[in-house]
Amino acid sequence: MMLFVKGMKKNVFTLIELLVVVAIIAILAGILLPSLNLARERARSVNCIGSLKEISIGFQFYQQDHDSYFPPSRINDVSWVDYFVEEKVYNGYKVFACPSNRKSAVPELQSVNPGEFSHYGINYYHIATSLRYPGSRADVPAKQSQLRNISSVVMVVENSVSPTRSSYITADTPNDSETVDIGVATPQHNRTGINLSWADGHCSSERAADAMEVYSSNVLGQYGDATVSRWERQ
């Protein structure tokens, strides 16, 4: 025996209604996901700036003990990164891994010379050595007093995904930045900017979409053009 209750209706989605709901969800996802991704990348960039600030503080400790000299490219026959970790200035290699750099090997996971896999490189020719300065001993690093505008000289910056010499930025011109086996200052944050620390210890994010733009006159400039270069001892 079947009973029918008057006024009762079955609530069933039609195919068209279902497709409309799916389309609305897809539109909302398309609107929200870029914002979410941007927020996530900003959080990673803030984390990256924090690591650079920690590195800068380590440099200041070093300068206090070494007559205001910056760290050289190699100390006791190891990279400056390995030296600082060995001396317990930093708690392991985690500080040298940019959260947005997923193409490079993670330094703390390397069993041999982990410092060479750093995601941040020191300004090789102008801070870590004196190779660009005739009359100075090439392997001697810069001294604070040699920098006339210390807040405008690059000290440590995000580097390329090169597997060799990653703890050094040896490209200070756009022509050098096309060479794949040297350290190149390279934005890591979704092509929106490059993070770096300056010789006075402060850190910032400079807007640049790629390595070539980093070396343009409105960002870090290039060696040889002292009016706009942020690499040289000004």
N, C-alpha and C positions, 0 to 999 in steps of 0.2 A: 504494500500500500504506500503510495507516494503522497507526501503532504506539500502543498505550495502555500507559502505565506505571502499574502498580498503586499505589494509595495517593496519587496526585497529585490535588489539588483546586484549582479555580479560586477565587481570592480576589476576590470581587465584592461591592461595597456594594449593599445593597438600598436602595430609595427611602426606606424608613422610617429606616434607619441614617443615610443622608445628611441627612435632615431633622433628625434628632437632633443631628448634628454641627453643622449650621448654627445650630440653636437654642442650643446651648451657646456657640458663638462669639458670637452676638448678646447673650446674657446677660453674658458676660465683658466685651464691649465696653461694654455699658450700665453695668457696675460700674466699669470702669477709666477711661472717657472723662471723666466728671465730675472725677475726681481729677487726671487729666492736665491738663484745662482749668484747674482751680484752681491747680495748680502753675505753669502757664504764666502765669496772671494774677498770681500772687504774684511771679514773676520780673519781669514788667512793672512791678509796683508798686515793687519794689526799684529798678529802673532809674529810675522816676519820682522817687523819693525822692532818688536820686543827683543828678538834674538840679536839684531844688529846693535841695539842699545847695550845688551849684555856684553857683546864683543867689544864695543867701545870702552866700556868700563874696565875690561881686562887690559886694553891698551893703556889706559890711564895708570893702572897699577904698574905696568911695565915701565912707563916713562918715569914714574916716581923713583924707580930703582936704577934707572939707566940714563941719568942726566938729561932727561927730556927728549931722548931719541925715540923714534918710532921703532917697532919691531922690524928686523930685517926679514927678507924672504925666507931665509933658512937660519935656524938657531941650533947649535950643537948637532949639525948634520941632519936635521929633520926639518920639515916644513914648520912655519910659525904656528900653524893649527895644531900639529902634533905636539909641539913644544908646550903650548898653553894647556893642553889637556894633560900632558905628563906632569906638569907643574901644579896641577889641580886648580888652576885659575878658573876653569870651567868644569862642570860635572859631566864629563863625557862629551861625545860628539853631537849630541842631539841639537845643540844650539847652532850647529853648522848646517842644518838641514832646513831648507825653505819648504813650508807646507804646500806650496803651489808648484814646486818643481818635482814633477812625477816622472820626468824622463831620465833624470840622473840617478846613479846609484846612491843609496843612503850611506853617508860616511860611517855611522856607528856599526853598520853591518859588514864592513870590510875588515878582513883579517890582516892585510898587509897595507901599510901606509894609508890609513883611513883619512888622514888630513888632506891627501891629494884629491879626495872626492868631495871636498867642501863645496857647498852651493854658494859660498860667498868668497870673493877674491880681493886681495889687497892690491892697492894701486902700486904696481910693481916698479915702474920706471921712475916714479917721482916721490914715493913714500918709503917703500921697502928697500930700494937701492938708489944709487945716484948715477945710473947709467946714462941718463939724458943730460948730465951736467959735467962738461969737460973741466978738468982741473980738480975734480973730486974723486976720491977713491970709489970705484964702481960699486963695491959691495957694502958700502956704508949707507945706512938709511938716513932719512931726513931727520932733522931736529926741529922742534917746535919753533924756535927762533928764526929758522930759515923760511918760514911761511908767513909772508906779510899779511895775507888775508886768510887766516887759518880756517875760518868758518865756511870758506868757499872752495876748499880743495878736497877732492874725493879721497876717502881713506879706504873704506871697504864697501863693495857693491855686489849686487846679485850678478852671478856670472852665467856663462853659457853651459850647455850640457856636454861640453868637451870632456873626454875621459882622462885627459892629461893636464897636469898643472892647473887644476881647478882652483887651487887656493891663491892663484895669482891672476891679476888682470894685466895681461901683457899687451893688450890692444888699446892704444890711446889715440888712434886715428881710424876713420871709417875704412881705409884700405886694409888695415890690420884686421878689422872686424870680419872681413871676408875669409880669413884664414881659419880653417876649422880646428887646427890642433893647438890653438893658443887660447888663453882666457879672454873672453869677450863679455863686456857688460851687456846683459840681456834681460829685458823685462820678463817676469815670470807670472804676473798677476792678470791673466786673461787679456793680455795686450792693452792694459789700461795704464800701466805705470811701472817704474823701476824703483826699488827701495835701496837706500844706501846710507852709510854713515859718513859724516864729514870729519875733517881732521881735528876740529875742536870738540868732537864727541857727540854732537847732536845728530839726529837721524831724520830723514824725510822720505817722501815718495814723490818722484818727479814724473810727470805725465809723458809717456812715450809708448808707441805701439810696437816697436821692434828695435833691434840692435842699431840699425842705420839711423833711426830717429834719435837714439840715445846720443849719438856722436854729432848731432846737428847743433848749430850755434845757439838754439833756444833751449837746449837741455844741458848736456855736459860739454859740448864742444869737442875740439880735437887739439892734439899736440901741434905746436907751431903757430897757433893763433892765440896769443896770450890775452887778447882783449876779451875773448869769450871762453877760453879753455878753463875747465874746472879740474883738469888733471895736474897741471903744473904748479910748482911752488911759486905762488904769486907774491 
